[in-house]
Amino acid sequence: MKKLCMSAALAALAVLLFGNFSTNANNSSDPGVARVATAASDDDATTFKARLRGLNETPGPVATQATGSFTAALSSDGSTLSYTVSYSNLNAQVLFSHIHFGFPKETGGIMVFLCGPAAGAAGGPLAGFPNPPTCPDTTSGSVSGTVTVANVVGPNSQGITPAADFAKVVQAMREGAAYVNVHSTRSTGGEIRGPVVVQRDDHHEDDE
């Protein structure tokens, strides 16, 4: 009986001590005290990036020394995305660049043009959409611009309504369901691409 009481007392003490440690570990501001990691919410993220390379292309990689980058920032009212896309050493002449709707290793439709021909021209948005910036007419270049709801071209078949669903474009970028692609005359399906990820303060690489 004494042994049973002693065992119960020790068990209760262990629970009490462990519970107290867990509470202190999670609430302490002491950097030397362990904390339980929690996933940061990206629901309100406003800055984004992508690192572009040929190995990310789908359905198969592209053998190219080209590299590229994409950075973007959402306005405080959530209505405008300001961006810069850069590329260097493409295998051939640049054609256009877009943000697509799709996960890594998937091929998705175009949401917005980052640079390319004028609306209504071959390879450009349909007539009636705003003209995207012209891609620098070389194998290397950098272009900046802005996109709003008027620039959303789809993909309608994937549930993004043209000229309407800007919020879905932003949501896709926040949730890892968007990628940037730079297309060239040699690799018309895309020469370099990379997943859009949230730009974090710790600068860790989240790229594909």
PyMOL CGO cylinders between C-alpha atoms (Angstrom):
from pymol import cmd
from pymol.cgo import CYLINDER

trace = [
    CYLINDER, 0.00, 0.00, 0.00, 2.84, 2.31, 0.88, 0.3, 1, 1, 1, 1, 1, 1,
    CYLINDER, 2.84, 2.31, 0.88, 4.56, 1.48, -2.42, 0.3, 1, 1, 1, 1, 1, 1,
    CYLINDER, 4.56, 1.48, -2.42, 1.35, 2.23, -4.33, 0.3, 1, 1, 1, 1, 1, 1,
    CYLINDER, 1.35, 2.23, -4.33, 0.93, 5.60, -2.62, 0.3, 1, 1, 1, 1, 1, 1,
    CYLINDER, 0.93, 5.60, -2.62, 4.57, 6.46, -3.25, 0.3, 1, 1, 1, 1, 1, 1,
    CYLINDER, 4.57, 6.46, -3.25, 4.28, 5.58, -6.97, 0.3, 1, 1, 1, 1, 1, 1,
    CYLINDER, 4.28, 5.58, -6.97, 1.17, 7.73, -7.32, 0.3, 1, 1, 1, 1, 1, 1,
    CYLINDER, 1.17, 7.73, -7.32, 2.87, 10.64, -5.58, 0.3, 1, 1, 1, 1, 1, 1,
    CYLINDER, 2.87, 10.64, -5.58, 5.93, 10.41, -7.83, 0.3, 1, 1, 1, 1, 1, 1,
    CYLINDER, 5.93, 10.41, -7.83, 3.74, 10.27, -10.95, 0.3, 1, 1, 1, 1, 1, 1,
    CYLINDER, 3.74, 10.27, -10.95, 1.81, 13.34, -9.85, 0.3, 1, 1, 1, 1, 1, 1,
    CYLINDER, 1.81, 13.34, -9.85, 5.06, 15.20, -9.17, 0.3, 1, 1, 1, 1, 1, 1,
    CYLINDER, 5.06, 15.20, -9.17, 6.44, 14.29, -12.60, 0.3, 1, 1, 1, 1, 1, 1,
    CYLINDER, 6.44, 14.29, -12.60, 3.30, 15.58, -14.32, 0.3, 1, 1, 1, 1, 1, 1,
    CYLINDER, 3.30, 15.58, -14.32, 3.46, 18.81, -12.31, 0.3, 1, 1, 1, 1, 1, 1,
    CYLINDER, 3.46, 18.81, -12.31, 7.14, 19.39, -13.11, 0.3, 1, 1, 1, 1, 1, 1,
    CYLINDER, 7.14, 19.39, -13.11, 6.77, 18.57, -16.82, 0.3, 1, 1, 1, 1, 1, 1,
    CYLINDER, 6.77, 18.57, -16.82, 3.73, 20.81, -17.18, 0.3, 1, 1, 1, 1, 1, 1,
    CYLINDER, 3.73, 20.81, -17.18, 5.56, 23.67, -15.49, 0.3, 1, 1, 1, 1, 1, 1,
    CYLINDER, 5.56, 23.67, -15.49, 8.59, 23.23, -17.78, 0.3, 1, 1, 1, 1, 1, 1,
    CYLINDER, 8.59, 23.23, -17.78, 6.43, 23.19, -20.91, 0.3, 1, 1, 1, 1, 1, 1,
    CYLINDER, 6.43, 23.19, -20.91, 4.64, 26.37, -19.87, 0.3, 1, 1, 1, 1, 1, 1,
    CYLINDER, 4.64, 26.37, -19.87, 7.89, 28.17, -19.09, 0.3, 1, 1, 1, 1, 1, 1,
    CYLINDER, 7.89, 28.17, -19.09, 9.56, 26.96, -22.29, 0.3, 1, 1, 1, 1, 1, 1,
    CYLINDER, 9.56, 26.96, -22.29, 6.78, 28.33, -24.45, 0.3, 1, 1, 1, 1, 1, 1,
    CYLINDER, 6.78, 28.33, -24.45, 6.31, 31.59, -22.59, 0.3, 1, 1, 1, 1, 1, 1,
    CYLINDER, 6.31, 31.59, -22.59, 9.88, 32.53, -21.64, 0.3, 1, 1, 1, 1, 1, 1,
    CYLINDER, 9.88, 32.53, -21.64, 11.59, 35.42, -23.38, 0.3, 1, 1, 1, 1, 1, 1,
    CYLINDER, 11.59, 35.42, -23.38, 14.99, 33.98, -22.49, 0.3, 1, 1, 1, 1, 1, 1,
    CYLINDER, 14.99, 33.98, -22.49, 16.72, 33.05, -25.76, 0.3, 1, 1, 1, 1, 1, 1,
    CYLINDER, 16.72, 33.05, -25.76, 18.44, 30.17, -23.96, 0.3, 1, 1, 1, 1, 1, 1,
    CYLINDER, 18.44, 30.17, -23.96, 15.14, 28.48, -23.17, 0.3, 1, 1, 1, 1, 1, 1,
    CYLINDER, 15.14, 28.48, -23.17, 13.71, 26.06, -25.74, 0.3, 1, 1, 1, 1, 1, 1,
    CYLINDER, 13.71, 26.06, -25.74, 10.42, 26.97, -27.41, 0.3, 1, 1, 1, 1, 1, 1,
    CYLINDER, 10.42, 26.97, -27.41, 7.98, 24.89, -29.37, 0.3, 1, 1, 1, 1, 1, 1,
    CYLINDER, 7.98, 24.89, -29.37, 8.25, 26.05, -33.00, 0.3, 1, 1, 1, 1, 1, 1,
    CYLINDER, 8.25, 26.05, -33.00, 5.08, 27.24, -34.67, 0.3, 1, 1, 1, 1, 1, 1,
    CYLINDER, 5.08, 27.24, -34.67, 4.53, 27.84, -38.37, 0.3, 1, 1, 1, 1, 1, 1,
    CYLINDER, 4.53, 27.84, -38.37, 4.38, 31.51, -39.29, 0.3, 1, 1, 1, 1, 1, 1,
    CYLINDER, 4.38, 31.51, -39.29, 1.22, 32.53, -41.06, 0.3, 1, 1, 1, 1, 1, 1,
    CYLINDER, 1.22, 32.53, -41.06, 1.67, 33.82, -44.60, 0.3, 1, 1, 1, 1, 1, 1,
    CYLINDER, 1.67, 33.82, -44.60, -1.94, 35.01, -44.90, 0.3, 1, 1, 1, 1, 1, 1,
    CYLINDER, -1.94, 35.01, -44.90, -0.86, 38.65, -44.81, 0.3, 1, 1, 1, 1, 1, 1,
    CYLINDER, -0.86, 38.65, -44.81, 2.54, 38.38, -46.53, 0.3, 1, 1, 1, 1, 1, 1,
    CYLINDER, 2.54, 38.38, -46.53, 3.31, 41.32, -48.82, 0.3, 1, 1, 1, 1, 1, 1,
    CYLINDER, 3.31, 41.32, -48.82, 6.81, 40.62, -50.17, 0.3, 1, 1, 1, 1, 1, 1,
    CYLINDER, 6.81, 40.62, -50.17, 7.78, 37.76, -52.45, 0.3, 1, 1, 1, 1, 1, 1,
    CYLINDER, 7.78, 37.76, -52.45, 10.74, 36.34, -54.35, 0.3, 1, 1, 1, 1, 1, 1,
    CYLINDER, 10.74, 36.34, -54.35, 11.77, 33.59, -56.75, 0.3, 1, 1, 1, 1, 1, 1,
    CYLINDER, 11.77, 33.59, -56.75, 15.08, 32.21, -57.95, 0.3, 1, 1, 1, 1, 1, 1,
    CYLINDER, 15.08, 32.21, -57.95, 14.93, 31.09, -61.58, 0.3, 1, 1, 1, 1, 1, 1,
    CYLINDER, 14.93, 31.09, -61.58, 16.93, 28.31, -63.18, 0.3, 1, 1, 1, 1, 1, 1,
    CYLINDER, 16.93, 28.31, -63.18, 16.64, 25.74, -65.96, 0.3, 1, 1, 1, 1, 1, 1,
    CYLINDER, 16.64, 25.74, -65.96, 16.55, 22.72, -63.63, 0.3, 1, 1, 1, 1, 1, 1,
    CYLINDER, 16.55, 22.72, -63.63, 13.16, 23.88, -62.36, 0.3, 1, 1, 1, 1, 1, 1,
    CYLINDER, 13.16, 23.88, -62.36, 11.50, 23.63, -65.76, 0.3, 1, 1, 1, 1, 1, 1,
    CYLINDER, 11.50, 23.63, -65.76, 8.67, 21.17, -66.32, 0.3, 1, 1, 1, 1, 1, 1,
    CYLINDER, 8.67, 21.17, -66.32, 8.02, 18.62, -67.83, 0.3, 1, 1, 1, 1, 1, 1,
    CYLINDER, 8.02, 18.62, -67.83, 11.80, 18.32, -68.01, 0.3, 1, 1, 1, 1, 1, 1,
    CYLINDER, 11.80, 18.32, -68.01, 14.82, 20.43, -67.04, 0.3, 1, 1, 1, 1, 1, 1,
    CYLINDER, 14.82, 20.43, -67.04, 16.51, 22.78, -69.51, 0.3, 1, 1, 1, 1, 1, 1,
    CYLINDER, 16.51, 22.78, -69.51, 20.30, 22.64, -69.85, 0.3, 1, 1, 1, 1, 1, 1,
    CYLINDER, 20.30, 22.64, -69.85, 21.20, 26.31, -69.59, 0.3, 1, 1, 1, 1, 1, 1,
    CYLINDER, 21.20, 26.31, -69.59, 23.62, 28.50, -67.71, 0.3, 1, 1, 1, 1, 1, 1,
    CYLINDER, 23.62, 28.50, -67.71, 20.92, 31.15, -67.46, 0.3, 1, 1, 1, 1, 1, 1,
    CYLINDER, 20.92, 31.15, -67.46, 19.82, 32.39, -64.07, 0.3, 1, 1, 1, 1, 1, 1,
    CYLINDER, 19.82, 32.39, -64.07, 17.17, 34.85, -62.98, 0.3, 1, 1, 1, 1, 1, 1,
    CYLINDER, 17.17, 34.85, -62.98, 15.35, 36.40, -60.07, 0.3, 1, 1, 1, 1, 1, 1,
    CYLINDER, 15.35, 36.40, -60.07, 11.98, 37.86, -59.21, 0.3, 1, 1, 1, 1, 1, 1,
    CYLINDER, 11.98, 37.86, -59.21, 11.05, 40.19, -56.37, 0.3, 1, 1, 1, 1, 1, 1,
    CYLINDER, 11.05, 40.19, -56.37, 7.69, 41.76, -55.66, 0.3, 1, 1, 1, 1, 1, 1,
    CYLINDER, 7.69, 41.76, -55.66, 5.87, 43.83, -53.07, 0.3, 1, 1, 1, 1, 1, 1,
    CYLINDER, 5.87, 43.83, -53.07, 2.15, 44.24, -52.52, 0.3, 1, 1, 1, 1, 1, 1,
    CYLINDER, 2.15, 44.24, -52.52, 0.76, 47.70, -51.82, 0.3, 1, 1, 1, 1, 1, 1,
    CYLINDER, 0.76, 47.70, -51.82, -0.68, 48.46, -48.40, 0.3, 1, 1, 1, 1, 1, 1,
    CYLINDER, -0.68, 48.46, -48.40, -4.24, 48.35, -49.77, 0.3, 1, 1, 1, 1, 1, 1,
    CYLINDER, -4.24, 48.35, -49.77, -3.59, 45.02, -51.53, 0.3, 1, 1, 1, 1, 1, 1,
    CYLINDER, -3.59, 45.02, -51.53, -4.49, 46.34, -54.97, 0.3, 1, 1, 1, 1, 1, 1,
    CYLINDER, -4.49, 46.34, -54.97, -1.11, 46.62, -56.72, 0.3, 1, 1, 1, 1, 1, 1,
    CYLINDER, -1.11, 46.62, -56.72, 1.89, 44.32, -57.03, 0.3, 1, 1, 1, 1, 1, 1,
    CYLINDER, 1.89, 44.32, -57.03, 5.17, 46.05, -57.91, 0.3, 1, 1, 1, 1, 1, 1,
    CYLINDER, 5.17, 46.05, -57.91, 7.84, 43.71, -59.24, 0.3, 1, 1, 1, 1, 1, 1,
    CYLINDER, 7.84, 43.71, -59.24, 11.21, 43.28, -60.90, 0.3, 1, 1, 1, 1, 1, 1,
    CYLINDER, 11.21, 43.28, -60.90, 12.19, 40.25, -62.96, 0.3, 1, 1, 1, 1, 1, 1,
    CYLINDER, 12.19, 40.25, -62.96, 15.77, 39.75, -64.14, 0.3, 1, 1, 1, 1, 1, 1,
    CYLINDER, 15.77, 39.75, -64.14, 17.47, 37.13, -66.29, 0.3, 1, 1, 1, 1, 1, 1,
    CYLINDER, 17.47, 37.13, -66.29, 20.96, 36.59, -67.66, 0.3, 1, 1, 1, 1, 1, 1,
    CYLINDER, 20.96, 36.59, -67.66, 22.71, 34.34, -70.19, 0.3, 1, 1, 1, 1, 1, 1,
    CYLINDER, 22.71, 34.34, -70.19, 19.63, 32.79, -71.78, 0.3, 1, 1, 1, 1, 1, 1,
    CYLINDER, 19.63, 32.79, -71.78, 20.38, 30.25, -74.53, 0.3, 1, 1, 1, 1, 1, 1,
    CYLINDER, 20.38, 30.25, -74.53, 18.37, 32.35, -76.99, 0.3, 1, 1, 1, 1, 1, 1,
    CYLINDER, 18.37, 32.35, -76.99, 16.32, 35.49, -77.42, 0.3, 1, 1, 1, 1, 1, 1,
    CYLINDER, 16.32, 35.49, -77.42, 13.80, 36.19, -74.64, 0.3, 1, 1, 1, 1, 1, 1,
    CYLINDER, 13.80, 36.19, -74.64, 10.14, 35.93, -75.62, 0.3, 1, 1, 1, 1, 1, 1,
    CYLINDER, 10.14, 35.93, -75.62, 8.10, 36.78, -72.52, 0.3, 1, 1, 1, 1, 1, 1,
    CYLINDER, 8.10, 36.78, -72.52, 7.78, 36.20, -68.80, 0.3, 1, 1, 1, 1, 1, 1,
    CYLINDER, 7.78, 36.20, -68.80, 4.76, 35.39, -66.67, 0.3, 1, 1, 1, 1, 1, 1,
    CYLINDER, 4.76, 35.39, -66.67, 3.54, 34.37, -63.24, 0.3, 1, 1, 1, 1, 1, 1,
    CYLINDER, 3.54, 34.37, -63.24, 1.81, 31.00, -63.63, 0.3, 1, 1, 1, 1, 1, 1,
    CYLINDER, 1.81, 31.00, -63.63, -0.69, 29.20, -61.40, 0.3, 1, 1, 1, 1, 1, 1,
    CYLINDER, -0.69, 29.20, -61.40, 0.82, 25.86, -60.38, 0.3, 1, 1, 1, 1, 1, 1,
    CYLINDER, 0.82, 25.86, -60.38, 2.85, 23.99, -57.82, 0.3, 1, 1, 1, 1, 1, 1,
    CYLINDER, 2.85, 23.99, -57.82, 6.51, 23.01, -58.31, 0.3, 1, 1, 1, 1, 1, 1,
    CYLINDER, 6.51, 23.01, -58.31, 6.96, 20.39, -61.06, 0.3, 1, 1, 1, 1, 1, 1,
    CYLINDER, 6.96, 20.39, -61.06, 3.49, 21.20, -62.45, 0.3, 1, 1, 1, 1, 1, 1,
    CYLINDER, 3.49, 21.20, -62.45, 2.58, 23.16, -65.56, 0.3, 1, 1, 1, 1, 1, 1,
    CYLINDER, 2.58, 23.16, -65.56, -0.06, 25.80, -64.90, 0.3, 1, 1, 1, 1, 1, 1,
    CYLINDER, -0.06, 25.80, -64.90, -1.78, 28.55, -66.82, 0.3, 1, 1, 1, 1, 1, 1,
    CYLINDER, -1.78, 28.55, -66.82, -0.70, 32.19, -66.99, 0.3, 1, 1, 1, 1, 1, 1,
    CYLINDER, -0.70, 32.19, -66.99, -2.03, 34.53, -64.30, 0.3, 1, 1, 1, 1, 1, 1,
    CYLINDER, -2.03, 34.53, -64.30, -0.22, 37.74, -65.28, 0.3, 1, 1, 1, 1, 1, 1,
    CYLINDER, -0.22, 37.74, -65.28, 2.39, 38.91, -67.79, 0.3, 1, 1, 1, 1, 1, 1,
    CYLINDER, 2.39, 38.91, -67.79, 5.60, 40.35, -66.36, 0.3, 1, 1, 1, 1, 1, 1,
    CYLINDER, 5.60, 40.35, -66.36, 6.96, 41.35, -69.76, 0.3, 1, 1, 1, 1, 1, 1,
    CYLINDER, 6.96, 41.35, -69.76, 6.19, 40.54, -73.36, 0.3, 1, 1, 1, 1, 1, 1,
    CYLINDER, 6.19, 40.54, -73.36, 4.51, 41.68, -76.56, 0.3, 1, 1, 1, 1, 1, 1,
    CYLINDER, 4.51, 41.68, -76.56, 1.67, 44.19, -76.57, 0.3, 1, 1, 1, 1, 1, 1,
    CYLINDER, 1.67, 44.19, -76.57, -1.91, 43.08, -76.01, 0.3, 1, 1, 1, 1, 1, 1,
    CYLINDER, -1.91, 43.08, -76.01, -3.34, 41.58, -79.17, 0.3, 1, 1, 1, 1, 1, 1,
    CYLINDER, -3.34, 41.58, -79.17, 0.09, 40.79, -80.64, 0.3, 1, 1, 1, 1, 1, 1,
    CYLINDER, 0.09, 40.79, -80.64, 1.40, 37.25, -81.06, 0.3, 1, 1, 1, 1, 1, 1,
    CYLINDER, 1.40, 37.25, -81.06, 2.53, 35.96, -77.68, 0.3, 1, 1, 1, 1, 1, 1,
    CYLINDER, 2.53, 35.96, -77.68, 0.98, 38.86, -75.78, 0.3, 1, 1, 1, 1, 1, 1,
    CYLINDER, 0.98, 38.86, -75.78, -2.20, 39.17, -73.73, 0.3, 1, 1, 1, 1, 1, 1,
    CYLINDER, -2.20, 39.17, -73.73, -5.49, 39.15, -75.56, 0.3, 1, 1, 1, 1, 1, 1,
    CYLINDER, -5.49, 39.15, -75.56, -6.63, 42.45, -77.03, 0.3, 1, 1, 1, 1, 1, 1,
    CYLINDER, -6.63, 42.45, -77.03, -8.26, 44.63, -74.40, 0.3, 1, 1, 1, 1, 1, 1,
    CYLINDER, -8.26, 44.63, -74.40, -5.82, 43.83, -71.60, 0.3, 1, 1, 1, 1, 1, 1,
    CYLINDER, -5.82, 43.83, -71.60, -3.18, 46.39, -70.58, 0.3, 1, 1, 1, 1, 1, 1,
    CYLINDER, -3.18, 46.39, -70.58, 0.12, 46.13, -72.43, 0.3, 1, 1, 1, 1, 1, 1,
    CYLINDER, 0.12, 46.13, -72.43, 2.87, 44.49, -70.33, 0.3, 1, 1, 1, 1, 1, 1,
    CYLINDER, 2.87, 44.49, -70.33, 6.33, 46.06, -70.23, 0.3, 1, 1, 1, 1, 1, 1,
    CYLINDER, 6.33, 46.06, -70.23, 8.53, 45.05, -73.13, 0.3, 1, 1, 1, 1, 1, 1,
    CYLINDER, 8.53, 45.05, -73.13, 11.14, 42.42, -72.31, 0.3, 1, 1, 1, 1, 1, 1,
    CYLINDER, 11.14, 42.42, -72.31, 14.67, 43.76, -72.91, 0.3, 1, 1, 1, 1, 1, 1,
    CYLINDER, 14.67, 43.76, -72.91, 15.51, 42.62, -76.45, 0.3, 1, 1, 1, 1, 1, 1,
    CYLINDER, 15.51, 42.62, -76.45, 18.52, 40.49, -75.49, 0.3, 1, 1, 1, 1, 1, 1,
    CYLINDER, 18.52, 40.49, -75.49, 19.45, 37.27, -73.67, 0.3, 1, 1, 1, 1, 1, 1,
    CYLINDER, 19.45, 37.27, -73.67, 20.02, 39.23, -70.47, 0.3, 1, 1, 1, 1, 1, 1,
    CYLINDER, 20.02, 39.23, -70.47, 17.98, 41.98, -68.94, 0.3, 1, 1, 1, 1, 1, 1,
    CYLINDER, 17.98, 41.98, -68.94, 15.83, 43.32, -66.14, 0.3, 1, 1, 1, 1, 1, 1,
    CYLINDER, 15.83, 43.32, -66.14, 12.36, 44.81, -66.21, 0.3, 1, 1, 1, 1, 1, 1,
    CYLINDER, 12.36, 44.81, -66.21, 10.13, 46.35, -63.55, 0.3, 1, 1, 1, 1, 1, 1,
    CYLINDER, 10.13, 46.35, -63.55, 6.42, 47.00, -63.58, 0.3, 1, 1, 1, 1, 1, 1,
    CYLINDER, 6.42, 47.00, -63.58, 3.14, 46.80, -61.70, 0.3, 1, 1, 1, 1, 1, 1,
    CYLINDER, 3.14, 46.80, -61.70, 0.11, 44.56, -62.00, 0.3, 1, 1, 1, 1, 1, 1,
    CYLINDER, 0.11, 44.56, -62.00, -3.42, 45.10, -60.78, 0.3, 1, 1, 1, 1, 1, 1,
    CYLINDER, -3.42, 45.10, -60.78, -6.74, 43.34, -61.26, 0.3, 1, 1, 1, 1, 1, 1,
    CYLINDER, -6.74, 43.34, -61.26, -6.84, 44.62, -64.86, 0.3, 1, 1, 1, 1, 1, 1,
    CYLINDER, -6.84, 44.62, -64.86, -3.70, 42.59, -65.69, 0.3, 1, 1, 1, 1, 1, 1,
    CYLINDER, -3.70, 42.59, -65.69, -5.08, 39.22, -64.56, 0.3, 1, 1, 1, 1, 1, 1,
    CYLINDER, -5.08, 39.22, -64.56, -5.47, 37.09, -67.70, 0.3, 1, 1, 1, 1, 1, 1,
    CYLINDER, -5.47, 37.09, -67.70, -6.55, 33.85, -65.99, 0.3, 1, 1, 1, 1, 1, 1,
    CYLINDER, -6.55, 33.85, -65.99, -6.26, 30.94, -66.14, 0.3, 1, 1, 1, 1, 1, 1,
    CYLINDER, -6.26, 30.94, -66.14, -10.04, 30.83, -66.32, 0.3, 1, 1, 1, 1, 1, 1,
    CYLINDER, -10.04, 30.83, -66.32, -10.10, 27.04, -66.63, 0.3, 1, 1, 1, 1, 1, 1,
    CYLINDER, -10.10, 27.04, -66.63, -8.27, 26.83, -63.27, 0.3, 1, 1, 1, 1, 1, 1,
    CYLINDER, -8.27, 26.83, -63.27, -10.79, 29.07, -61.54, 0.3, 1, 1, 1, 1, 1, 1,
    CYLINDER, -10.79, 29.07, -61.54, -9.10, 32.47, -61.86, 0.3, 1, 1, 1, 1, 1, 1,
    CYLINDER, -9.10, 32.47, -61.86, -11.43, 34.89, -63.63, 0.3, 1, 1, 1, 1, 1, 1,
    CYLINDER, -11.43, 34.89, -63.63, -9.66, 37.29, -66.02, 0.3, 1, 1, 1, 1, 1, 1,
    CYLINDER, -9.66, 37.29, -66.02, -9.69, 40.96, -64.98, 0.3, 1, 1, 1, 1, 1, 1,
    CYLINDER, -9.69, 40.96, -64.98, -11.38, 40.02, -61.70, 0.3, 1, 1, 1, 1, 1, 1,
    CYLINDER, -11.38, 40.02, -61.70, -9.50, 37.60, -59.42, 0.3, 1, 1, 1, 1, 1, 1,
    CYLINDER, -9.50, 37.60, -59.42, -6.44, 39.57, -58.34, 0.3, 1, 1, 1, 1, 1, 1,
    CYLINDER, -6.44, 39.57, -58.34, -6.95, 38.35, -54.77, 0.3, 1, 1, 1, 1, 1, 1,
    CYLINDER, -6.95, 38.35, -54.77, -6.58, 34.75, -56.00, 0.3, 1, 1, 1, 1, 1, 1,
    CYLINDER, -6.58, 34.75, -56.00, -3.27, 35.65, -57.66, 0.3, 1, 1, 1, 1, 1, 1,
    CYLINDER, -3.27, 35.65, -57.66, -1.96, 36.99, -54.36, 0.3, 1, 1, 1, 1, 1, 1,
    CYLINDER, -1.96, 36.99, -54.36, -3.33, 33.99, -52.49, 0.3, 1, 1, 1, 1, 1, 1,
    CYLINDER, -3.33, 33.99, -52.49, -1.54, 31.62, -54.88, 0.3, 1, 1, 1, 1, 1, 1,
    CYLINDER, -1.54, 31.62, -54.88, 1.73, 33.45, -54.27, 0.3, 1, 1, 1, 1, 1, 1,
    CYLINDER, 1.73, 33.45, -54.27, 1.25, 33.25, -50.50, 0.3, 1, 1, 1, 1, 1, 1,
    CYLINDER, 1.25, 33.25, -50.50, 0.44, 29.54, -50.59, 0.3, 1, 1, 1, 1, 1, 1,
    CYLINDER, 0.44, 29.54, -50.59, 3.26, 28.32, -52.85, 0.3, 1, 1, 1, 1, 1, 1,
    CYLINDER, 3.26, 28.32, -52.85, 0.99, 27.77, -55.85, 0.3, 1, 1, 1, 1, 1, 1,
    CYLINDER, 0.99, 27.77, -55.85, 2.66, 30.27, -58.20, 0.3, 1, 1, 1, 1, 1, 1,
    CYLINDER, 2.66, 30.27, -58.20, 5.86, 30.26, -60.24, 0.3, 1, 1, 1, 1, 1, 1,
    CYLINDER, 5.86, 30.26, -60.24, 7.69, 32.71, -62.49, 0.3, 1, 1, 1, 1, 1, 1,
    CYLINDER, 7.69, 32.71, -62.49, 8.77, 31.54, -65.94, 0.3, 1, 1, 1, 1, 1, 1,
    CYLINDER, 8.77, 31.54, -65.94, 11.02, 33.21, -68.52, 0.3, 1, 1, 1, 1, 1, 1,
    CYLINDER, 11.02, 33.21, -68.52, 10.55, 31.86, -72.05, 0.3, 1, 1, 1, 1, 1, 1,
    CYLINDER, 10.55, 31.86, -72.05, 13.01, 32.06, -74.95, 0.3, 1, 1, 1, 1, 1, 1,
    CYLINDER, 13.01, 32.06, -74.95, 12.91, 31.32, -78.67, 0.3, 1, 1, 1, 1, 1, 1,
    CYLINDER, 12.91, 31.32, -78.67, 14.86, 28.11, -78.09, 0.3, 1, 1, 1, 1, 1, 1,
    CYLINDER, 14.86, 28.11, -78.09, 12.80, 27.00, -75.07, 0.3, 1, 1, 1, 1, 1, 1,
    CYLINDER, 12.80, 27.00, -75.07, 9.35, 28.31, -75.85, 0.3, 1, 1, 1, 1, 1, 1,
    CYLINDER, 9.35, 28.31, -75.85, 7.81, 26.43, -72.93, 0.3, 1, 1, 1, 1, 1, 1,
    CYLINDER, 7.81, 26.43, -72.93, 10.22, 28.15, -70.58, 0.3, 1, 1, 1, 1, 1, 1,
    CYLINDER, 10.22, 28.15, -70.58, 14.00, 28.30, -70.14, 0.3, 1, 1, 1, 1, 1, 1,
    CYLINDER, 14.00, 28.30, -70.14, 14.22, 29.27, -66.48, 0.3, 1, 1, 1, 1, 1, 1,
    CYLINDER, 14.22, 29.27, -66.48, 11.60, 29.18, -63.76, 0.3, 1, 1, 1, 1, 1, 1,
    CYLINDER, 11.60, 29.18, -63.76, 11.24, 29.25, -60.02, 0.3, 1, 1, 1, 1, 1, 1,
    CYLINDER, 11.24, 29.25, -60.02, 8.53, 28.99, -57.36, 0.3, 1, 1, 1, 1, 1, 1,
    CYLINDER, 8.53, 28.99, -57.36, 7.30, 32.21, -55.80, 0.3, 1, 1, 1, 1, 1, 1,
    CYLINDER, 7.30, 32.21, -55.80, 7.90, 32.17, -52.06, 0.3, 1, 1, 1, 1, 1, 1,
    CYLINDER, 7.90, 32.17, -52.06, 7.27, 34.63, -49.27, 0.3, 1, 1, 1, 1, 1, 1,
    CYLINDER, 7.27, 34.63, -49.27, 10.27, 36.88, -48.60, 0.3, 1, 1, 1, 1, 1, 1,
    CYLINDER, 10.27, 36.88, -48.60, 11.21, 36.38, -44.96, 0.3, 1, 1, 1, 1, 1, 1,
    CYLINDER, 11.21, 36.38, -44.96, 13.40, 38.48, -42.70, 0.3, 1, 1, 1, 1, 1, 1,
    CYLINDER, 13.40, 38.48, -42.70, 15.75, 35.57, -41.99, 0.3, 1, 1, 1, 1, 1, 1,
    CYLINDER, 15.75, 35.57, -41.99, 16.63, 35.31, -45.72, 0.3, 1, 1, 1, 1, 1, 1,
    CYLINDER, 16.63, 35.31, -45.72, 16.49, 31.50, -45.69, 0.3, 1, 1, 1, 1, 1, 1,
    CYLINDER, 16.49, 31.50, -45.69, 16.24, 29.98, -49.14, 0.3, 1, 1, 1, 1, 1, 1,
    CYLINDER, 16.24, 29.98, -49.14, 12.82, 28.43, -49.63, 0.3, 1, 1, 1, 1, 1, 1,
    CYLINDER, 12.82, 28.43, -49.63, 13.32, 27.91, -53.34, 0.3, 1, 1, 1, 1, 1, 1,
    CYLINDER, 13.32, 27.91, -53.34, 12.66, 24.72, -55.21, 0.3, 1, 1, 1, 1, 1, 1,
]
cmd.load_cgo(trace, "trace")
